[in-house]
Amino acid sequence: MPNPAIKRFVLSTATLVLAALALAGYARAQGQSPAGSAPDLSGTYQCKPNPDPCTWSGASASISQNGNKITIKGTDGALADATLTSPTTISAGATFNSLGVVRPNHAIDWSDGTRWSKQ
């Protein structure tokens, strides 16, 4: 009869693998990109207070994207370079200096308290 410790190890490893596969499938079902692929964020965004006012970008902003490299341009002409650090996170440098969470509908919740909705 096999060692009980080995049986527990095999069972826990199988459970972890199945949980990871289920989570990946759930993320895709929710509209998120598969792990490792960058969502297309290029386009025009409407800035909405969430709860803070839209001071950096003005009423809207545009994003251009090349792979994980992003350029953000506010309506006032301000520019910021950013990096898509994962399929669901962005790190924007000067002059914006903010971190963002990309939602399944490609809206972005920024650490400056604003939400940008893709138009």
GIBELDA-V232165 format. One line per field, one symbol per residue. ss: DSSP state (A for helix, B for strand, O for the rest). psi: psi as a letter, one per 40 degrees, with the letter a starting at -180 (. if undefined). A space follows every 50 residues. Layout:
# GIBELDA-V232165
ss=???
psi=???
This chain:
# GIBELDA-V232165
ss=OOOAAAAAAAAAAAAAAAAAAAAAAAAAAOOOOOOOOOOOOOBBBBBBBO OOOOOOOOOBBBBBBBOOBBBBBBOOOOBBBBBBBBOOBBBBOOOOOBBB BBOOOOOBBBOOOBBBBBO
psi=hihddddddddddddddddddddddddddeeiiiheihihehahihhhhf eiigddeadiiihihgbehihhhideehihiihheieeiihhahedgiii hhideeihhieeeihhhh.
